Amino acid sequence: MSGPVHIEPMTEADVAAVAAIGTATRMDEAQVRDELARTWSREWVARERGVGVVAFLVAWHVADELHVLNVTTRSDRRRRGIGRALMNTLLSYGRDHRVRRVVLEVRRSNAPAIALYRTIGFFAVGVRARYYPDDEDAIEMMLLLDPDTGAIVAREDEVHFDA
């Protein structure tokens, strides 16, 4: 039986579960451990009672910017708001640390993720041609936070792309 999902900081005990979820994004146990060891890396897991780790997010905090490296939800737990909850945790962290912008890359073909990021407040700022190992393009997206209020600063896309 499953239960509610709780977002928590990732720990060493989560490495195997995160790597199992991260196989689609090519994140193995050594890479997860590397992220946990980096002082600028921030990691969270979504834990579902009775199931365990069902999603994770890894971002780098450098100066006044957060760069989302990976946000992945187990395929059987998608479309339940877990990715949004992880992103909201990241934004809360960003507000607490006076972050000005959050950036990420997303596969051009990942329409559900692009739609999620747009509803949160991200806008497209660029296209990275053949960014992924399979030569798929990445859409660069950004979200701006007002450093005084923490409010999301709405912006239109700076580039247009076909999904």
C-alpha positions in Angstrom: 0.0 0.0 0.0 1.3 3.4 -0.9 0.9 6.7 1.0 1.6 10.4 0.7 4.9 11.7 -0.8 7.4 13.7 1.3 10.3 15.7 -0.1 13.5 15.3 1.9 17.2 16.0 1.4 18.9 13.0 -0.4 21.3 10.9 1.8 23.8 8.2 1.2 21.1 5.7 2.0 19.2 6.9 -1.0 22.0 6.3 -3.6 20.9 2.9 -4.9 17.2 3.9 -5.2 18.1 7.2 -7.0 20.5 5.4 -9.4 17.8 2.9 -10.2 15.4 5.7 -11.1 18.2 7.5 -12.9 19.0 4.7 -15.3 17.0 6.5 -18.0 19.1 9.7 -17.5 22.3 7.7 -17.2 22.9 8.6 -13.5 24.7 5.7 -11.8 25.6 5.2 -8.2 29.0 6.8 -8.5 27.6 9.9 -10.1 24.9 10.2 -7.3 27.7 9.9 -4.7 29.7 12.5 -6.6 26.8 14.9 -6.3 26.3 14.3 -2.6 30.0 15.1 -2.1 29.9 18.4 -4.0 29.5 21.4 -1.7 27.6 23.3 -4.3 25.2 20.5 -5.2 21.7 20.3 -3.7 19.7 17.0 -3.9 16.2 16.0 -2.8 14.2 12.8 -3.0 10.5 12.3 -3.0 9.7 9.4 -0.7 6.4 7.6 -0.8 5.3 5.7 2.3 5.3 2.0 1.6 7.1 2.5 -1.7 10.4 4.4 -0.9 12.1 6.8 -3.2 10.0 7.6 -6.3 11.7 10.7 -7.7 14.7 12.9 -7.2 16.1 16.3 -8.1 19.8 17.4 -8.4 20.7 21.1 -8.8 23.9 23.1 -8.5 23.8 26.3 -6.5 26.5 28.7 -7.8 26.4 32.4 -6.8 22.9 33.6 -7.3 21.9 30.8 -9.7 20.4 27.3 -9.4 21.1 25.0 -12.3 18.8 21.9 -12.4 20.8 19.0 -13.6 18.3 16.2 -13.2 14.7 15.8 -12.1 13.3 12.3 -12.6 10.2 10.5 -11.5 9.8 6.7 -11.6 7.7 5.9 -14.7 4.9 4.3 -12.6 4.6 7.5 -10.5 4.5 10.2 -13.2 1.6 12.6 -13.7 0.9 12.8 -9.9 2.5 16.1 -9.1 5.7 14.7 -7.7 8.0 16.5 -10.1 6.1 19.8 -9.4 6.6 19.2 -5.6 10.3 18.7 -6.1 10.5 21.9 -8.2 8.5 23.8 -5.6 11.0 22.6 -3.0 13.9 23.9 -5.1 12.2 27.3 -5.6 11.6 27.5 -1.8 15.3 26.8 -1.3 16.1 29.5 -4.0 14.0 32.1 -2.3 15.6 31.3 1.1 19.0 31.8 -0.5 18.2 34.9 -2.6 18.7 33.1 -5.9 17.9 35.3 -8.9 17.5 32.7 -11.6 17.0 29.0 -12.1 18.1 27.4 -15.3 17.7 23.9 -16.9 17.9 22.0 -20.1 15.1 19.7 -21.3 14.7 17.4 -24.2 12.9 19.1 -27.1 10.6 16.0 -27.3 9.7 16.1 -23.5 6.5 17.9 -23.9 5.1 17.0 -20.4 8.2 18.4 -18.7 8.2 21.5 -20.9 4.6 22.1 -20.0 5.3 21.6 -16.3 8.2 24.1 -16.3 6.0 26.6 -18.2 3.3 26.4 -15.6 5.8 27.1 -12.9 7.1 30.2 -14.7 10.1 29.0 -16.8 10.5 30.5 -20.3 12.7 29.3 -23.2 16.0 31.2 -23.7 17.9 29.0 -26.2 18.2 25.8 -28.1 21.3 23.6 -27.7 21.6 21.6 -30.9 22.5 17.9 -30.5 23.0 18.3 -26.7 22.1 14.8 -25.6 24.1 11.6 -26.4 21.4 10.6 -28.9 21.8 14.0 -30.7 18.5 15.3 -29.6 18.3 19.1 -29.0 17.9 20.6 -25.6 15.7 23.6 -24.9 17.3 25.9 -22.4 14.8 27.3 -19.9 15.0 29.9 -17.2 13.0 31.2 -14.3 13.7 34.6 -12.7 13.1 35.3 -9.0 12.9 38.9 -7.6 15.7 39.0 -5.1 13.8 41.1 -2.7 10.4 39.4 -2.7 11.1 36.0 -4.1 8.3 36.4 -6.6 8.6 34.8 -10.0 9.3 37.4 -12.7 7.1 36.5 -15.6 8.8 36.6 -19.0 7.9 35.5 -22.6 10.0 33.0 -24.5 13.2 34.5 -26.0 13.4 31.8 -28.6 10.7 29.7 -30.3 11.0 26.1 -31.1 8.9 23.2 -32.4 8.4 20.5 -29.9 
